[in-house]
Amino acid sequence: MTGIGLLFAVILAVAYRFLKVQEDPRIEETEDLLPGSNCGACGEPGCRAFAEKLVQGAEQPSKCTVASAEVRTSATASVTVAS
């Protein structure tokens, strides 16, 4: 049983190494700036999806009606500067 467990652990480690997906770090930075209420007022299912759209340039920060003006300004600056 231990041998099978070790074999599967090695298989998982190798699969993780070759199959992991690289993600744009700006998405997480932008998501951290958003309020995190996942209200859907922007038309996206949550703040993560909205942050992805912001980084892609498909949405404007002003669509987040829950965020304060300072948050929208800083989200705009972080996406614009990093592009």
C-alpha positions as CSV (number, residue, x, y, z in Angstrom):
1,M,0.0,0.0,0.0
2,T,2.8,2.4,0.8
3,G,4.4,1.8,-2.6
4,I,1.1,2.6,-4.4
5,G,0.8,5.8,-2.3
6,L,4.3,6.9,-3.2
7,L,3.7,6.1,-6.8
8,F,0.6,8.2,-6.9
9,A,2.4,11.0,-5.0
10,V,5.1,11.1,-7.7
11,I,2.6,11.0,-10.5
12,L,0.7,14.0,-8.9
13,A,4.0,15.9,-8.4
14,V,5.0,15.4,-12.0
15,A,1.5,16.3,-13.3
16,Y,1.5,19.5,-11.2
17,R,4.9,20.5,-12.6
18,F,3.9,20.1,-16.2
19,L,0.2,21.0,-16.1
20,K,0.1,24.1,-13.9
21,V,-1.4,27.2,-15.5
22,Q,0.5,30.5,-15.3
23,E,-1.8,33.4,-14.4
24,D,-1.3,37.1,-14.8
25,P,-0.3,38.4,-11.4
26,R,-2.2,41.7,-12.1
27,I,-5.5,39.8,-11.7
28,E,-4.9,39.0,-8.1
29,E,-3.6,42.5,-7.4
30,T,-6.7,44.0,-8.9
31,E,-9.0,41.6,-7.1
32,D,-7.4,42.6,-3.8
33,L,-8.3,46.3,-4.6
34,L,-11.9,45.5,-5.2
35,P,-14.4,45.3,-2.2
36,G,-14.9,41.6,-2.5
37,S,-18.6,41.6,-2.0
38,N,-19.3,39.5,-5.1
39,C,-22.6,41.3,-5.5
40,G,-22.8,41.0,-9.3
41,A,-23.7,44.7,-9.8
42,C,-21.0,45.0,-12.5
43,G,-22.6,42.3,-14.5
44,E,-20.0,39.7,-13.6
45,P,-20.6,36.7,-11.3
46,G,-18.0,38.0,-8.8
47,C,-15.0,40.2,-8.1
48,R,-12.5,37.7,-9.5
49,A,-14.3,37.6,-12.9
50,F,-14.5,41.4,-12.9
51,A,-10.8,41.7,-12.1
52,E,-10.0,39.4,-15.0
53,K,-12.1,41.6,-17.3
54,L,-10.4,44.8,-16.0
55,V,-6.9,43.4,-16.7
56,Q,-8.0,42.3,-20.2
57,G,-9.3,45.8,-20.8
58,A,-12.8,44.6,-21.5
59,E,-14.4,46.5,-18.6
60,Q,-14.0,49.9,-16.9
61,P,-13.5,50.2,-13.1
62,S,-16.5,52.5,-13.0
63,K,-18.9,49.5,-13.5
64,C,-18.1,48.4,-9.9
65,T,-20.8,50.4,-8.1
66,V,-20.0,49.0,-4.7
67,A,-16.4,50.3,-4.7
68,S,-15.5,53.8,-3.5
69,A,-14.0,56.4,-5.8
70,E,-10.5,55.8,-4.3
71,V,-10.7,52.1,-5.0
72,R,-11.8,52.7,-8.6
73,T,-9.0,55.2,-9.1
74,S,-6.4,52.8,-7.7
75,A,-7.7,49.9,-9.8
76,T,-7.5,52.0,-12.9
77,A,-3.9,53.0,-12.0
78,S,-2.8,49.5,-11.2
79,V,-4.2,48.1,-14.5
80,T,-2.9,51.0,-16.6
81,V,0.6,51.1,-15.1
82,A,1.1,47.4,-15.4
83,S,0.0,47.1,-19.0
